[in-house]
Amino acid sequence: MTRIQKEARPDTMLLNMGPSHPAMHGTIRIMLELDGERILNSEVEVGYLHRGFEKTCENRTYFNLLIYTDRLNYVSPLINNLGYAMTIEKMLGVEVPERAQYIRVIMSELSRISDHLTCLAAMAMESGAFTVFLYKMKAREFIWDVIEQTTGARMTTSYIRIGGVRADLHADFDTVLKTAIVETRKVLKDIHGLLDKNKIFLNRTRDIAVMTPEDALAFGWTGPCLRSTGVYYDVRKAHPYLTYDRLNFEVPLGERGDNFDRYMVRMKEMDQSLRIIEQAAQRLQKTPAGVLAQAFEPAEAIKASRLKRIKGGVNLSPNLEGSERDKYPGILSADKSYVIPPKDDTYTTMEGLISHFKFFMKGNGIRPPRGEVYFSVEGGNGELGYYIVSDGSDRPFRLHLRAPCFHIVAALEQLIRGRYVADVIPTFGSMNMIGGELDR
Amino acid sequence: MEEKKTLDLLKQTFPAVVKEASTNLGDDVVIIDREGLLGLANFLINKPHEYTMLLDLTCVDFLGQKPRFEMVYHLFSLPQNKRLRIKARLEENDLRIASLTSLWKNADWLEREVFDMFGVNFEGHPDLRRIFMYDCFEGHPLRKDYPLRKRQPCIKFRE
């Protein structure tokens, strides 16, 4: 018996929304106590996607657990990678090369756009605007093309590593990025035209599920949802990380804190993200990139390296493109104890092989000093924080994730109280609940 | 300068509660006695400090140490743009601490999570029950003595 079953009045109806409702974005159960169409009370039940993220991470090495962070907010995995990598870097005091920092900025802003696009696409579709959904998915495809070309994957990227990024950018990066920016701008303009003054959309979003700034703070809201209530708080501005303090952008704010403001803030934020990407891409070109020396085929290189160390690199498999030794100074920290040794060395020299083994061997690898650290980045949904306690070994003693949408969804019960059943859907849509992050 | 102020002020105002105050990697850390949590939180949430956000609330299990559990609170003050970490140790045989639900609304779910994962009892919580795991689940999975691969299917596996 859940709370609502015990407390419900006898003359009301109890209705389950979810866990497998098409508008529930994954698995969440909302039990509604209804008087006709009006919601008297509700109870939100989460945990259907709980995979024991924290427990798993506590039993993996610092390097290996990166892949689990991809699966938190699976719409913007790069920001999760970034948050984790930067937490460890804060603990270790690692310096990241400037080029890698700009790559990280571009990648996290692209992820933010794809996150907002997905959220608004789903929200619009559930309110009946299917065209908007298709347009946004189209824009997201262009963004994911850039991500795919750079990281080699669309969702489970694991691209941002402790000490830098996994590989340097592709030669065609600028062209693909430019297309993505142009196409996304076009789509955003279309969406503004389709939704901003659309009566059906306005009726379902304007002044519905209004959040006051005081309550938003009391619920620990962060990100676009908090800013929609008019509170100026953005981790990128409050605690600047990477190169955000050198880039010009604004933090859009809402006025009323209703569903429409949450939509609008996200739309405006995408504009700002595009601005950041353009600036960062410009500055990225000025940072020194590694130039590839003449390279051998692997078999040749091994043969030649039997007697003496070869000059030049090794042609690596396409999977490892961009992570050649010559590229390392631009993309990874100079401190060798925190980054994987270049594959060129691992394949051709004894020392390289040994350092590779040493890096992955049990009890070795990345071992932050004893102590604890909290670090947060601005994720798609808000402040994405990691709290890590280290006991000096190669595994985190405790890893806790501050999931932004956990705090946001906690307010759902309050937001839909007294509204109609139909209001649940745009309200829930505007919150951007992501199961992987919420349930961990 | 400013961070020294808050920490010193806390030490002066709550000499019996605050055991240790320091700065760790840019964040203020206060180690307190659990009895004083609610009073300290009440002091911090109001003006002039305005730690109006409870950013995070979690627990760490130091198996083998005494006291075994450590509650960790992260507060954030918008006007000061500062984070504060509050830590309080709990004995294994007396796992209880005051609930913060009266001050911050998100403490409700956060405390349910810690109760679910560590079995900490929050005194004054209106509805303390499991949040991620199901009701018939036994034990607390994030404790260090809970085996990593232990399975507890809610419905029995089919033969």
Contacts between the chains, C-beta under 8 A, distances in Angstrom:
chain1	res1	chain2	res2	distance
A	3	B	127	5.8
A	46	B	131	6.5
A	46	B	132	7.0
A	47	B	130	7.9
A	47	B	131	5.9
A	47	B	132	3.7
A	47	B	133	6.7
A	47	B	134	7.8
A	50	B	132	4.2
A	50	B	133	7.1
A	52	B	141	6.4
A	54	B	117	7.8
A	54	B	142	6.1
A	55	B	141	5.9
A	55	B	142	5.8
A	55	B	146	7.9
A	55	B	148	6.5
A	56	B	148	7.8
A	59	B	148	5.3
A	90	B	25	6.1
A	91	B	25	7.3
A	215	B	105	7.0
A	217	B	52	4.7
A	217	B	53	5.4
A	217	B	78	7.4
A	218	B	52	7.3
A	218	B	104	5.5
A	218	B	105	4.5
A	218	B	106	7.2
A	219	B	104	7.8
A	219	B	105	4.9
A	219	B	106	4.8
A	220	B	53	5.7
A	220	B	54	5.5
A	220	B	55	6.3
A	220	B	104	6.9
A	220	B	106	4.0
A	231	B	78	7.2
A	233	B	78	6.1
A	238	B	81	5.4
A	239	B	81	7.7
A	371	B	24	6.8
A	371	B	25	7.8
A	372	B	24	7.2
A	372	B	72	7.9
A	373	B	24	7.7
A	373	B	25	5.5
A	374	B	27	6.0
A	374	B	56	7.5
A	374	B	74	6.0
A	374	B	83	7.0
A	374	B	85	6.6
A	376	B	55	7.9
A	383	B	55	6.9
A	385	B	55	6.7
A	385	B	56	6.1
A	385	B	74	7.5
A	387	B	56	6.5
A	387	B	58	6.2
A	387	B	72	6.7
A	387	B	74	7.3
A	389	B	60	5.5
A	397	B	60	7.5
A	398	B	60	4.6
A	398	B	61	7.5
A	400	B	56	7.3
A	400	B	58	4.4
A	400	B	72	7.9
A	402	B	55	6.3
A	402	B	56	4.4
A	402	B	74	7.6
A	406	B	109	6.6
A	406	B	110	7.8
A	407	B	106	4.8
A	407	B	109	7.7
A	410	B	105	7.2
A	410	B	106	5.2
A	410	B	108	6.7
A	410	B	109	4.4
A	411	B	105	7.2
A	411	B	106	7.9
A	414	B	105	7.8
A	439	B	132	6.2
A	440	B	132	7.7
